């Protein structure tokens, strides 16, 4: 069963608009972490934002914010005032496991295209 | 100074050959990983090492053998390369129990 689900294979947004990328997760752990990574066409994986399962406030990093709804098991990424440089693949990921056996499990990704 | 560096960035080789990918991190992290990104962009963990000890081996064929000479290095050796091994391989590191995972820039392996 898919543990991280990103239901939007592709999104097209006008420059300067806000965009929400969806992510739902499945876990029975009480302690877990949720991440968003950006992968531009150059291929590197760029860390954007992190939310811990016990964090009460939604995480924010500049134009990125994470809309964390624990009861619904969703961790949507919101990008405000989108820019052309935001065009990329975006991956939601969850840290699972304990101690040294922790690992990141990724969703399928969403390809975001910002139109001028 | 690159935090997690992988070499080479590109690797084109013939079926049946043996090749290695090297990874080094200068972050002082305890744990290092190899991830594989397939042609559909799906990322899946292959291995993790914690302080040179193999922790995770996700049903990867025996042709893939990771080696960690010290906690700053994790290399991946692949024997008898097959067409299906073509992918982008990412090295990553993290500091437990923290939450930061840093990825290398990836190695695009093409088997012809």
Backbone of each chain as ProteinMPNN parsed JSONL, in Angstrom:
{"seq_chain_A": "XXXXXXXXXXXXXXXXXXXXXXXXXXXXXXXXXXXXXXXXXXXXXXXXXXXXXXXXXXXXXXXXXXXXXXXXXXXXXXXXXXXXXXXXXXXXXXXXXXXXXXXXXXXXXXXXXXXX", "coords_chain_A": {"N_chain_A": [[0.851, -1.195, 0.0], [0.48, 2.201, -0.8], [2.35, 4.566, 0.922], [2.768, 7.244, 0.885], [0.963, 9.557, -0.843], [0.609, 11.376, -3.719], [-1.604, 13.074, -5.466], [-1.697, 14.629, -7.714], [-0.408, 14.497, -10.743], [0.506, 16.455, -12.477], [0.717, 20.019, -12.462], [-0.44, 23.207, -13.46], [0.23, 26.563, -13.273], [-0.356, 30.07, -13.086], [2.152, 32.583, -13.123], [2.954, 34.26, -10.104], [0.674, 33.515, -8.798], [-0.7, 31.696, -5.985], [0.025, 28.317, -5.05], [-1.073, 25.047, -4.298], [0.173, 21.978, -3.398], [-0.754, 18.678, -3.165], [-0.595, 16.197, -0.569], [-0.97, 13.137, 0.937], [-0.648, 10.852, 3.669], [0.176, 7.69, 5.155], [0.37, 6.131, 8.15], [0.989, 4.316, 11.165], [2.517, 5.063, 13.185], [3.316, 7.14, 16.0], [5.238, 9.039, 16.128], [6.69, 10.79, 13.607], [8.035, 12.217, 10.584], [7.571, 14.742, 8.125], [8.362, 15.732, 4.866], [9.185, 18.03, 2.224], [10.55, 18.041, -0.977], [12.238, 19.629, -3.68], [12.799, 19.062, -7.091], [14.509, 20.299, -9.581], [14.935, 20.656, -13.197], [17.605, 20.215, -13.519], [18.202, 18.184, -11.807], [19.036, 17.835, -9.087], [18.19, 17.187, -5.621], [16.391, 19.224, -3.632], [15.971, 20.307, -0.412], [13.023, 21.552, 1.042], [11.114, 21.991, 3.181], [10.119, 21.011, 6.492], [8.068, 19.067, 8.66], [7.356, 18.04, 11.855], [5.66, 15.361, 13.518], [4.728, 16.027, 16.012], [4.736, 18.703, 16.035], [3.011, 21.626, 16.657], [2.496, 23.949, 15.327], [2.09, 24.956, 11.931], [4.682, 24.395, 9.607], [6.86, 26.87, 8.223], [8.785, 28.304, 5.59], [10.113, 30.866, 4.266], [8.669, 31.483, 1.182], [7.379, 29.111, 1.268], [5.021, 27.002, 2.796], [3.7, 24.563, 5.026], [0.804, 22.882, 5.118], [-0.438, 21.283, 7.581], [-2.474, 18.735, 8.453], [-3.254, 16.754, 10.791], [-5.226, 14.901, 11.624], [-6.471, 14.295, 9.272], [-4.408, 13.245, 7.969], [-2.817, 14.681, 6.156], [-0.457, 16.662, 4.347], [0.011, 19.2, 2.906], [1.796, 21.178, 0.548], [2.232, 24.61, 0.309], [2.875, 27.128, -1.931], [3.562, 30.417, -2.044], [2.944, 33.293, -4.103], [4.009, 32.425, -6.755], [6.903, 31.725, -8.791], [8.733, 31.769, -11.914], [10.944, 30.182, -11.63], [10.08, 28.252, -9.914], [9.156, 26.117, -11.278], [9.267, 22.704, -11.48], [9.828, 19.268, -10.339], [8.07, 18.117, -7.523], [8.403, 16.536, -4.452], [6.816, 14.792, -1.906], [7.622, 13.436, 1.243], [8.004, 10.949, 3.791], [9.399, 10.35, 6.952], [10.143, 7.278, 8.221], [10.326, 4.487, 10.515], [12.691, 3.507, 13.092], [15.325, 4.824, 15.11], [18.495, 3.883, 13.949], [17.425, 2.71, 11.722], [15.855, 4.406, 10.322], [14.257, 5.907, 7.495], [13.55, 7.659, 4.45], [10.444, 7.744, 2.834], [9.054, 8.139, -0.285], [6.598, 10.036, -2.161], [4.91, 9.906, -5.385], [5.424, 12.178, -6.734], [4.874, 15.51, -8.041], [4.612, 17.321, -10.953], [5.267, 20.591, -11.37], [4.393, 23.376, -13.24], [5.087, 26.648, -13.985], [3.513, 29.235, -15.521], [4.247, 32.094, -17.544]], "CA_chain_A": [[0.0, 0.0, 0.0], [1.248, 3.434, -0.912], [2.366, 5.272, 2.191], [2.706, 8.665, 0.558], [0.199, 9.698, -2.075], [0.492, 12.696, -4.336], [-2.638, 12.775, -6.459], [-1.593, 15.543, -8.86], [0.805, 14.224, -11.518], [0.986, 17.707, -13.046], [-0.031, 21.237, -12.127], [-0.062, 24.374, -14.243], [-0.169, 27.733, -12.493], [0.14, 31.355, -13.58], [3.138, 33.256, -12.28], [2.494, 35.121, -9.01], [-0.42, 32.888, -8.069], [-0.336, 30.7, -4.987], [-0.257, 26.96, -5.51], [-1.081, 24.027, -3.255], [0.489, 20.622, -3.85], [-1.375, 17.785, -2.195], [0.134, 15.032, -0.087], [-1.542, 12.407, 2.063], [0.28, 9.827, 4.132], [-0.424, 6.612, 5.92], [1.275, 5.569, 9.131], [0.423, 4.044, 12.481], [3.464, 5.592, 14.166], [2.965, 8.416, 16.629], [6.316, 9.96, 15.833], [7.122, 10.711, 12.21], [8.357, 13.519, 10.021], [7.117, 14.94, 6.744], [9.293, 16.58, 4.134], [8.983, 18.33, 0.822], [11.757, 18.289, -1.742], [12.082, 20.138, -5.04], [13.793, 18.551, -8.028], [14.458, 21.016, -10.867], [15.356, 19.858, -14.361], [19.032, 19.899, -13.355], [18.235, 16.874, -11.177], [19.359, 17.705, -7.665], [17.083, 17.157, -4.668], [16.538, 20.397, -2.774], [15.075, 20.291, 0.745], [12.229, 22.764, 1.152], [10.416, 22.237, 4.427], [9.932, 19.834, 7.34], [7.056, 19.14, 9.712], [7.35, 16.916, 12.757], [4.289, 14.966, 13.856], [4.337, 16.654, 17.272], [4.768, 20.161, 15.901], [1.638, 22.141, 16.656], [2.393, 25.009, 14.323], [2.474, 24.606, 10.566], [6.023, 24.855, 9.261], [6.983, 27.856, 7.144], [10.145, 28.64, 5.178], [10.006, 31.84, 3.187], [7.412, 31.394, 0.433], [6.823, 27.768, 1.426], [4.406, 26.636, 4.066], [3.172, 23.207, 5.013], [-0.526, 22.819, 5.723], [-0.417, 19.981, 8.251], [-3.739, 18.358, 9.071], [-2.882, 15.446, 11.316], [-6.37, 13.984, 11.664], [-6.751, 13.902, 7.897], [-3.149, 12.698, 7.447], [-2.398, 15.387, 4.956], [0.681, 17.57, 4.542], [0.072, 19.894, 1.624], [2.771, 22.261, 0.398], [1.696, 25.834, -0.276], [3.887, 28.065, -2.417], [2.91, 31.708, -2.284], [3.549, 34.161, -5.127], [4.872, 31.527, -7.526], [7.864, 32.312, -9.715], [9.081, 30.857, -13.009], [11.942, 29.24, -11.113], [9.45, 27.202, -9.103], [8.833, 24.996, -12.16], [10.102, 21.571, -11.06], [9.115, 18.157, -9.684], [8.002, 18.263, -6.07], [8.188, 15.263, -3.792], [6.483, 14.696, -0.495], [8.27, 12.255, 1.804], [7.776, 10.718, 5.223], [10.43, 9.591, 7.651], [9.574, 6.19, 9.0], [11.319, 3.617, 11.149], [13.222, 3.962, 14.379], [16.769, 4.827, 15.319], [19.335, 3.783, 12.767], [16.68, 2.144, 10.591], [14.966, 5.402, 9.738], [14.441, 6.142, 6.063], [12.523, 8.481, 3.81], [9.594, 7.11, 1.831], [8.633, 9.234, -1.158], [5.448, 9.96, -3.037], [5.195, 9.776, -6.816], [5.86, 13.465, -7.252], [3.995, 16.382, -8.832], [5.378, 18.229, -11.823], [4.681, 21.93, -11.341], [4.827, 24.28, -14.312], [4.637, 28.019, -13.775], [3.391, 29.935, -16.798], [4.433, 33.553, -17.419]], "C_chain_A": [[0.887, 1.246, 0.0], [1.185, 4.173, 0.401], [2.284, 6.782, 2.003], [2.01, 8.782, -0.793], [0.153, 11.151, -2.503], [-0.419, 12.514, -5.538], [-2.557, 13.63, -7.713], [-0.32, 15.234, -9.642], [1.389, 15.516, -12.086], [0.092, 18.861, -12.634], [0.489, 22.369, -12.975], [-0.637, 25.604, -13.552], [0.404, 28.984, -13.153], [1.124, 31.951, -12.573], [2.44, 34.213, -11.317], [1.276, 34.569, -8.281], [0.132, 31.968, -6.984], [-0.714, 29.315, -5.51], [-0.179, 26.011, -4.321], [-0.838, 22.667, -3.885], [0.053, 19.652, -2.763], [-0.474, 16.61, -1.818], [-0.66, 14.408, 1.052], [-0.614, 11.254, 2.415], [-0.459, 8.812, 4.981], [0.635, 6.06, 6.863], [0.518, 5.289, 10.419], [1.372, 4.52, 13.585], [2.944, 6.889, 14.756], [4.003, 9.479, 16.298], [6.792, 9.755, 14.396], [7.429, 12.126, 11.736], [7.934, 13.572, 8.567], [7.99, 15.993, 6.075], [8.739, 16.901, 2.76], [10.341, 18.642, 0.202], [11.371, 18.793, -3.126], [13.173, 19.539, -5.907], [13.653, 19.307, -9.349], [14.984, 20.137, -11.989], [16.834, 19.494, -14.295], [19.239, 18.635, -12.515], [18.512, 16.792, -9.693], [18.099, 17.733, -6.802], [17.306, 18.267, -3.65], [15.513, 20.316, -1.654], [14.345, 21.624, 0.846], [11.739, 23.02, 2.569], [10.178, 20.915, 5.15], [8.862, 20.111, 8.381], [7.145, 17.883, 10.571], [5.928, 16.616, 13.21], [3.799, 15.612, 15.149], [4.34, 18.182, 17.204], [3.338, 20.682, 15.806], [1.431, 23.228, 15.618], [2.749, 24.449, 12.952], [3.846, 25.192, 10.256], [5.966, 25.883, 8.137], [8.463, 28.106, 6.875], [10.026, 29.59, 4.0], [8.654, 31.744, 2.495], [6.732, 30.031, 0.572], [6.174, 27.625, 2.797], [3.799, 25.246, 3.91], [1.86, 23.22, 5.778], [-0.718, 21.411, 6.291], [-1.752, 19.753, 8.927], [-3.615, 16.906, 9.521], [-4.026, 14.452, 11.271], [-6.701, 13.468, 10.271], [-5.535, 13.26, 7.248], [-2.798, 13.352, 6.121], [-1.325, 16.41, 5.304], [0.915, 18.307, 3.229], [1.107, 21.01, 1.651], [2.087, 23.443, -0.28], [2.865, 26.72, -0.667], [3.166, 29.367, -2.715], [3.657, 32.453, -3.393], [4.522, 33.394, -6.011], [5.722, 32.3, -8.534], [8.212, 31.286, -10.787], [10.068, 29.79, -12.537], [11.363, 28.154, -10.218], [9.063, 25.995, -9.958], [9.807, 23.854, -11.888], [9.194, 20.417, -10.67], [9.163, 18.414, -8.191], [7.62, 16.932, -5.453], [7.854, 15.471, -2.324], [7.121, 13.401, 0.029], [7.975, 12.172, 3.295], [8.947, 9.934, 5.79], [9.725, 8.501, 8.446], [10.686, 5.307, 9.53], [11.862, 4.251, 12.41], [14.732, 3.903, 14.385], [17.525, 4.786, 14.015], [18.618, 3.252, 11.541], [15.713, 3.139, 9.977], [15.276, 5.58, 8.261], [13.338, 7.072, 5.594], [11.773, 7.642, 2.792], [8.949, 8.226, 1.028], [7.306, 8.96, -1.837], [5.89, 9.961, -4.495], [5.656, 11.083, -7.44], [4.765, 14.191, -8.023], [4.875, 17.291, -9.66], [4.639, 19.559, -11.888], [5.273, 22.767, -12.462], [4.227, 25.65, -14.044], [4.641, 28.731, -15.129], [3.529, 31.441, -16.616], [3.15, 34.319, -17.732]], "O_chain_A": [[1.895, 1.321, 0.702], [0.102, 4.391, 0.944], [1.787, 7.5, 2.871], [2.435, 8.168, -1.771], [-0.279, 12.031, -1.758], [-0.042, 11.871, -6.517], [-3.279, 13.38, -8.678], [0.758, 15.673, -9.24], [2.608, 15.666, -12.172], [-1.12, 18.709, -12.478], [1.693, 22.495, -13.194], [-1.835, 25.676, -13.28], [1.504, 28.961, -13.706], [0.954, 31.84, -11.359], [1.468, 34.881, -11.67], [0.885, 35.107, -7.245], [1.277, 31.521, -7.052], [-1.644, 29.164, -6.303], [0.677, 26.157, -3.449], [-1.556, 22.256, -4.796], [0.435, 19.781, -1.6], [0.296, 16.104, -2.634], [-0.984, 15.085, 2.026], [0.115, 10.746, 1.563], [-1.569, 9.053, 5.456], [1.677, 5.577, 6.42], [-0.475, 5.949, 10.723], [1.068, 4.395, 14.772], [2.225, 7.642, 14.1], [3.688, 10.665, 16.2], [7.24, 8.669, 14.029], [7.115, 13.105, 12.414], [7.942, 12.559, 7.868], [8.309, 17.022, 6.672], [7.934, 16.154, 2.203], [11.154, 19.383, 0.755], [10.326, 18.435, -3.67], [14.339, 19.508, -5.512], [12.773, 18.992, -10.15], [15.424, 19.012, -11.757], [17.265, 18.55, -14.957], [20.334, 18.073, -12.51], [18.244, 15.755, -9.086], [17.064, 18.251, -7.221], [18.283, 18.253, -2.901], [14.312, 20.263, -1.918], [14.956, 22.688, 0.751], [11.914, 24.113, 3.106], [10.053, 19.857, 4.533], [8.751, 21.216, 8.912], [7.02, 16.774, 10.054], [5.09, 17.515, 13.278], [2.593, 15.734, 15.363], [3.998, 18.863, 18.17], [2.555, 20.228, 14.972], [0.331, 23.405, 15.095], [3.607, 23.575, 12.832], [4.136, 26.338, 10.599], [5.144, 25.787, 7.225], [9.284, 28.119, 7.792], [9.856, 29.155, 2.861], [7.613, 31.901, 3.133], [5.636, 29.825, 0.051], [6.712, 28.069, 3.812], [3.437, 24.821, 2.812], [1.831, 23.54, 6.966], [-1.105, 20.482, 5.582], [-2.126, 20.474, 9.852], [-3.835, 15.969, 8.752], [-3.828, 13.289, 10.919], [-7.158, 12.336, 10.113], [-5.61, 12.784, 6.115], [-2.525, 12.691, 5.12], [-1.293, 16.949, 6.41], [1.899, 18.06, 2.532], [1.269, 21.698, 2.659], [1.442, 23.288, -1.317], [3.732, 27.026, 0.151], [2.261, 29.407, -3.549], [4.857, 32.258, -3.586], [5.72, 33.678, -6.016], [5.335, 33.35, -9.047], [8.013, 30.085, -10.598], [10.028, 28.645, -12.988], [12.076, 27.238, -9.81], [8.683, 24.956, -9.418], [11.018, 24.009, -12.044], [7.97, 20.543, -10.663], [10.174, 18.873, -7.66], [6.655, 16.287, -5.863], [8.52, 16.221, -1.609], [7.149, 12.392, -0.674], [7.732, 13.177, 3.962], [9.424, 8.975, 5.182], [8.825, 8.774, 9.241], [11.826, 5.361, 9.068], [11.532, 5.388, 12.747], [15.34, 3.043, 13.748], [17.242, 5.548, 13.09], [19.147, 3.333, 10.433], [14.843, 2.757, 9.194], [16.419, 5.423, 7.832], [12.322, 7.243, 6.267], [12.373, 6.923, 1.993], [8.365, 9.151, 1.594], [6.932, 7.809, -2.062], [7.082, 10.011, -4.799], [6.209, 11.095, -8.539], [3.857, 13.574, -8.58], [5.774, 17.95, -9.137], [3.522, 19.637, -12.4], [6.491, 22.858, -12.615], [3.014, 25.793, -13.896], [5.675, 28.809, -15.792], [3.001, 32.006, -15.659], [3.136, 35.549, -17.674]]}, "seq_chain_B": "XXXXXXXXXXXXXXXXXXXXXXXXXXXXXXXXXXXXXXXXXXXXXXXXXXXXXXXXXXXXXXXXXXXXXXXXXXXXXXXXXXXXXXXXXXXXXXXXXXXXXXXXXXXXXXXX", "coords_chain_B": {"N_chain_B": [[31.854, 24.527, -0.368], [30.912, 21.292, -1.06], [28.268, 19.491, 0.413], [27.292, 16.803, 0.294], [28.811, 14.772, -1.844], [28.902, 13.197, -4.992], [30.417, 10.925, -7.216], [30.847, 9.316, -10.365], [29.094, 12.01, -12.11], [27.754, 11.37, -14.405], [27.374, 8.239, -16.019], [28.031, 6.004, -18.44], [27.731, 2.828, -19.707], [28.434, -0.531, -20.823], [26.271, -3.386, -20.992], [26.786, -5.967, -18.627], [29.169, -5.056, -17.637], [31.146, -3.996, -14.744], [30.707, -1.494, -12.317], [31.409, 1.415, -10.262], [30.086, 3.769, -7.907], [30.871, 6.655, -6.143], [30.542, 8.188, -2.915], [30.671, 10.912, -0.711], [30.397, 12.593, 2.392], [30.559, 15.673, 4.156], [29.379, 16.507, 6.439], [29.373, 15.449, 8.909], [27.474, 13.591, 9.512], [25.708, 10.684, 10.801], [24.499, 8.668, 9.372], [24.173, 7.185, 6.192], [22.84, 6.893, 2.862], [21.653, 5.082, -0.017], [19.667, 5.88, -2.733], [17.42, 5.04, -5.376], [16.308, 6.423, -8.368], [13.852, 5.896, -10.626], [12.855, 5.667, -14.139], [10.373, 6.814, -14.134], [10.565, 8.696, -12.275], [10.282, 7.889, -9.678], [11.374, 7.575, -6.373], [13.282, 5.383, -4.453], [14.423, 3.769, -1.543], [17.531, 2.061, -1.297], [19.752, 1.159, 0.274], [20.909, 1.652, 3.665], [23.408, 2.936, 5.833], [24.676, 3.051, 9.086], [27.043, 4.593, 10.94], [29.053, 3.029, 9.603], [27.859, 0.544, 9.57], [25.735, -1.77, 7.977], [22.347, -1.163, 7.746], [19.809, -0.994, 6.493], [18.601, -2.939, 3.867], [17.044, -3.039, 1.072], [15.729, -5.37, -0.378], [17.432, -5.539, -2.633], [19.047, -6.591, -5.629], [21.758, -8.983, -5.431], [23.829, -8.169, -6.97], [24.339, -5.592, -6.431], [26.444, -3.941, -4.302], [27.01, -2.273, -1.443], [29.536, -0.282, 0.159], [31.082, 0.875, 3.069], [33.702, 2.526, 4.043], [34.301, 4.309, 6.06], [32.475, 6.547, 8.264], [31.978, 8.745, 6.74], [31.925, 8.092, 4.118], [30.285, 6.362, 1.498], [30.108, 3.909, -0.764], [28.964, 2.561, -3.879], [28.897, -0.431, -5.473], [28.379, -2.051, -8.524], [27.791, -5.061, -10.022], [27.961, -6.895, -13.118], [26.231, -5.35, -14.911], [22.891, -4.533, -15.894], [20.341, -3.734, -18.362], [18.098, -2.759, -17.039], [19.14, -1.527, -14.848], [19.608, 1.05, -15.407], [19.236, 4.29, -14.329], [18.806, 7.059, -12.032], [21.005, 7.472, -9.42], [21.005, 8.314, -6.087], [22.922, 9.512, -3.456], [22.607, 10.044, 0.049], [22.598, 11.707, 3.235], [22.11, 11.711, 6.815], [21.585, 12.995, 10.132], [21.041, 11.292, 12.91], [19.158, 11.649, 15.955], [18.015, 13.588, 14.352], [16.308, 15.573, 11.825], [17.213, 16.254, 9.329], [17.859, 15.563, 6.002], [20.239, 15.269, 3.606], [20.878, 15.416, 0.188], [22.995, 14.108, -2.377], [24.075, 15.192, -5.663], [23.335, 13.332, -7.481], [23.808, 10.464, -9.643], [23.694, 9.728, -12.939], [23.09, 6.794, -14.376], [23.558, 4.973, -17.266], [22.882, 2.129, -18.996], [23.933, 0.371, -21.745]], "CA_chain_B": [[32.145, 23.123, -0.032], [29.751, 20.45, -1.278], [27.978, 18.741, 1.617], [27.276, 15.406, -0.113], [29.303, 14.769, -3.223], [28.895, 11.898, -5.668], [31.125, 10.847, -8.495], [30.732, 10.41, -11.336], [27.748, 12.552, -12.313], [27.188, 10.582, -15.492], [28.082, 6.978, -16.231], [27.466, 5.228, -19.542], [28.508, 1.608, -19.728], [27.782, -1.635, -21.525], [25.733, -4.508, -20.213], [27.757, -6.948, -18.187], [30.313, -4.428, -16.962], [31.078, -3.678, -13.318], [30.997, -0.07, -12.109], [31.253, 1.917, -8.89], [29.734, 5.16, -7.665], [31.416, 7.039, -4.846], [29.816, 9.24, -2.203], [31.344, 11.423, 0.487], [29.703, 13.709, 3.029], [31.402, 16.399, 5.11], [28.449, 17.098, 7.404], [29.476, 14.766, 10.189], [26.273, 12.784, 9.74], [25.94, 9.296, 11.206], [23.832, 7.7, 8.504], [24.218, 7.454, 4.757], [21.829, 6.131, 2.129], [21.567, 5.074, -1.467], [18.323, 5.853, -3.291], [17.353, 4.879, -6.83], [15.177, 7.099, -9.008], [13.631, 5.229, -11.904], [12.508, 6.518, -15.284], [9.133, 7.521, -13.812], [10.932, 9.661, -11.217], [9.991, 7.37, -8.351], [12.563, 7.412, -5.538], [13.13, 4.288, -3.502], [15.651, 3.497, -0.818], [18.197, 0.795, -1.549], [20.553, 0.795, 1.437], [21.385, 2.667, 4.596], [24.5, 2.583, 6.734], [24.81, 3.889, 10.262], [28.39, 4.379, 11.475], [29.693, 1.973, 8.82], [27.138, -0.718, 9.679], [24.566, -1.879, 7.117], [21.114, -1.191, 8.527], [18.677, -1.265, 5.604], [18.878, -3.517, 2.556], [15.658, -3.181, 0.61], [15.57, -6.403, -1.422], [18.184, -5.139, -3.814], [19.817, -7.751, -6.128], [23.113, -9.155, -4.884], [24.814, -7.515, -7.837], [24.608, -4.287, -5.837], [27.115, -4.114, -3.013], [27.489, -1.031, -0.848], [30.672, -0.409, 1.082], [31.299, 2.098, 3.84], [34.999, 2.426, 4.715], [34.175, 5.12, 7.277], [31.103, 7.067, 8.268], [31.855, 9.85, 5.788], [31.935, 7.564, 2.753], [29.466, 5.195, 1.165], [30.251, 3.64, -2.185], [28.047, 1.555, -4.421], [29.488, -1.192, -6.561], [27.353, -2.831, -9.23], [28.365, -6.09, -10.901], [27.158, -7.455, -14.221], [25.173, -4.368, -15.141], [21.786, -4.884, -16.784], [19.646, -2.563, -18.91], [17.165, -2.265, -16.034], [19.843, -0.765, -13.813], [19.659, 2.451, -15.819], [18.473, 5.096, -13.377], [19.617, 8.034, -11.315], [21.293, 6.988, -8.072], [21.29, 9.411, -5.172], [23.446, 9.301, -2.121], [22.072, 11.013, 1.005], [23.054, 11.498, 4.614], [21.288, 12.342, 7.849], [22.121, 12.901, 11.493], [19.997, 10.813, 13.799], [17.741, 11.526, 15.589], [17.552, 14.814, 13.708], [15.395, 15.413, 10.708], [17.762, 16.773, 8.088], [18.404, 14.638, 5.025], [20.895, 16.01, 2.533], [21.115, 14.559, -0.965], [23.988, 14.443, -3.381], [23.496, 15.69, -6.917], [22.867, 12.205, -8.283], [24.614, 9.862, -10.711], [22.828, 9.156, -13.971], [23.698, 5.591, -14.937], [22.915, 4.475, -18.484], [23.457, 0.855, -19.428], [23.58, 0.178, -23.166]], "C_chain_B": [[30.887, 22.273, -0.166], [29.532, 19.56, -0.08], [27.99, 17.236, 1.352], [27.682, 15.374, -1.581], [29.356, 13.347, -3.76], [29.727, 11.996, -6.921], [30.999, 9.439, -9.059], [29.304, 10.931, -11.404], [27.014, 11.791, -13.416], [28.049, 9.338, -15.695], [27.349, 6.22, -17.322], [28.347, 4.001, -19.697], [27.73, 0.502, -20.427], [27.273, -2.671, -20.543], [26.843, -5.463, -19.845], [28.959, -6.367, -17.471], [30.06, -4.263, -15.475], [31.463, -2.206, -13.147], [30.775, 0.306, -10.65], [30.861, 3.386, -8.899], [30.216, 5.505, -6.255], [30.618, 8.172, -4.238], [30.578, 9.614, -0.949], [30.512, 12.556, 1.068], [30.617, 14.342, 4.084], [30.562, 17.078, 6.181], [28.573, 16.48, 8.784], [28.259, 13.913, 10.516], [26.622, 11.337, 10.042], [25.476, 8.293, 10.168], [23.897, 8.142, 7.055], [23.328, 6.461, 4.029], [22.164, 6.107, 0.638], [20.087, 4.963, -1.842], [18.433, 5.685, -4.8], [16.119, 5.604, -7.345], [14.999, 6.514, -10.399], [13.165, 6.214, -12.973], [11.203, 7.283, -15.069], [9.323, 8.483, -12.651], [10.649, 9.152, -9.817], [11.288, 7.074, -7.611], [12.327, 6.321, -4.511], [14.47, 4.022, -2.825], [16.199, 2.129, -1.218], [18.889, 0.312, -0.276], [20.668, 1.98, 2.391], [22.482, 2.071, 5.464], [24.498, 3.573, 7.885], [26.158, 3.586, 10.903], [29.055, 3.131, 10.896], [28.965, 0.634, 8.864], [25.912, -0.703, 8.777], [23.318, -2.042, 7.967], [19.929, -1.607, 7.657], [19.205, -1.834, 4.297], [17.52, -3.878, 1.984], [15.566, -4.108, -0.591], [16.194, -5.97, -2.738], [18.96, -6.363, -4.305], [21.228, -7.78, -5.572], [24.188, -8.516, -5.739], [25.187, -6.134, -7.305], [25.263, -4.494, -4.473], [27.613, -2.755, -2.521], [28.696, -1.31, 0.038], [30.903, 0.924, 1.764], [32.61, 1.986, 4.599], [35.071, 3.248, 6.002], [32.844, 5.855, 7.191], [30.914, 8.258, 7.346], [31.746, 9.371, 4.338], [31.005, 6.365, 2.614], [29.513, 5.018, -0.341], [29.282, 2.549, -2.598], [28.714, 0.877, -5.595], [28.41, -2.062, -7.192], [28.053, -3.786, -10.186], [27.4, -6.436, -12.024], [25.963, -6.568, -14.548], [24.165, -4.841, -16.176], [21.096, -3.604, -17.258], [18.743, -1.924, -17.857], [17.814, -1.507, -14.894], [19.954, 0.712, -14.173], [18.711, 3.271, -14.953], [19.383, 6.212, -12.885], [19.773, 7.528, -9.884], [21.709, 8.175, -7.211], [21.872, 8.871, -3.879], [22.841, 10.37, -1.218], [22.667, 10.721, 2.376], [22.106, 12.195, 5.571], [21.96, 12.141, 9.19], [20.987, 12.488, 12.408], [20.182, 11.411, 15.172], [17.178, 12.782, 14.936], [16.739, 14.542, 12.467], [15.938, 15.921, 9.391], [18.327, 15.677, 7.213], [18.974, 15.474, 3.885], [21.248, 15.047, 1.419], [22.304, 15.054, -1.776], [23.288, 14.826, -4.673], [23.064, 14.577, -7.854], [23.886, 11.74, -9.311], [23.659, 9.226, -11.707], [23.569, 8.005, -14.626], [22.888, 5.138, -16.142], [23.633, 3.21, -18.911], [22.979, 0.589, -20.851], [23.954, -1.23, -23.63]], "O_chain_B": [[29.903, 22.507, 0.536], [30.473, 18.936, 0.411], [28.619, 16.478, 2.09], [26.974, 15.891, -2.446], [29.793, 12.421, -3.077], [29.739, 13.023, -7.601], [31.041, 8.467, -8.305], [28.401, 10.342, -10.809], [25.8, 11.6, -13.353], [29.272, 9.375, -15.563], [26.19, 5.838, -17.156], [29.568, 4.116, -19.807], [26.515, 0.596, -20.599], [27.773, -2.809, -19.427], [27.734, -5.739, -20.648], [29.685, -7.082, -16.78], [28.929, -4.372, -15.001], [32.423, -1.733, -13.755], [30.064, -0.373, -9.909], [31.256, 4.145, -9.785], [30.001, 4.751, -5.306], [30.081, 9.018, -4.953], [31.068, 8.753, -0.219], [29.983, 13.385, 0.328], [31.343, 13.651, 4.8], [30.966, 18.088, 6.758], [27.938, 16.946, 9.73], [28.042, 13.554, 11.674], [27.657, 10.821, 9.619], [26.005, 7.183, 10.094], [23.704, 9.315, 6.734], [23.09, 5.348, 4.499], [22.856, 6.981, 0.116], [19.361, 4.097, -1.354], [19.4, 6.123, -5.422], [15.018, 5.423, -6.824], [15.884, 6.622, -11.248], [13.091, 7.421, -12.744], [10.951, 8.284, -15.74], [8.355, 9.018, -12.11], [10.765, 9.912, -8.855], [12.184, 6.415, -8.138], [11.325, 6.32, -3.796], [15.519, 4.05, -3.468], [15.451, 1.178, -1.444], [18.645, -0.8, 0.192], [20.545, 3.139, 1.995], [22.484, 0.882, 5.782], [24.34, 4.778, 7.686], [26.398, 2.467, 11.356], [29.559, 2.286, 11.636], [29.423, -0.326, 8.245], [25.135, 0.251, 8.798], [23.236, -2.942, 8.803], [19.141, -2.471, 8.042], [20.131, -1.29, 3.695], [16.92, -4.885, 2.358], [15.345, -3.649, -1.712], [15.572, -6.026, -3.8], [19.486, -7.113, -3.483], [21.819, -6.74, -5.28], [25.322, -8.339, -5.294], [26.218, -5.573, -7.676], [24.695, -5.147, -3.598], [28.52, -2.165, -3.108], [28.859, -2.401, 0.585], [30.918, 1.972, 1.119], [32.641, 1.412, 5.687], [35.819, 2.912, 6.921], [32.162, 5.795, 6.168], [29.791, 8.735, 7.185], [31.5, 10.172, 3.437], [30.945, 5.488, 3.475], [29.026, 5.859, -1.098], [28.843, 1.733, -1.788], [29.055, 1.518, -6.588], [27.635, -2.72, -6.499], [28.815, -3.362, -11.055], [26.185, -6.287, -11.892], [24.815, -7.005, -14.464], [24.514, -5.456, -17.183], [21.238, -2.542, -16.654], [18.632, -0.7, -17.786], [17.125, -0.912, -14.066], [20.349, 1.53, -13.342], [17.521, 2.969, -14.863], [20.552, 6.305, -13.26], [18.789, 7.198, -9.222], [22.623, 8.928, -7.546], [21.376, 7.905, -3.299], [22.587, 11.487, -1.67], [23.171, 9.628, 2.635], [21.398, 13.133, 5.204], [22.786, 11.246, 9.367], [20.068, 13.269, 12.651], [21.327, 11.671, 15.541], [15.968, 13.003, 14.972], [16.513, 13.387, 12.107], [15.19, 16.013, 8.418], [19.2, 14.929, 7.653], [18.271, 16.284, 3.28], [21.84, 13.995, 1.658], [22.579, 16.252, -1.849], [22.061, 14.789, -4.763], [22.489, 14.843, -8.909], [24.714, 12.517, -9.786], [22.91, 8.307, -11.373], [24.551, 8.208, -15.339], [21.677, 4.942, -16.048], [24.839, 3.217, -19.156], [21.779, 0.582, -21.126], [23.735, -1.576, -24.791]]}, "name": "protein", "num_of_chains": 2, "seq": "XXXXXXXXXXXXXXXXXXXXXXXXXXXXXXXXXXXXXXXXXXXXXXXXXXXXXXXXXXXXXXXXXXXXXXXXXXXXXXXXXXXXXXXXXXXXXXXXXXXXXXXXXXXXXXXXXXXXXXXXXXXXXXXXXXXXXXXXXXXXXXXXXXXXXXXXXXXXXXXXXXXXXXXXXXXXXXXXXXXXXXXXXXXXXXXXXXXXXXXXXXXXXXXXXXXXXXXXXXXXXXXXXXXX"}
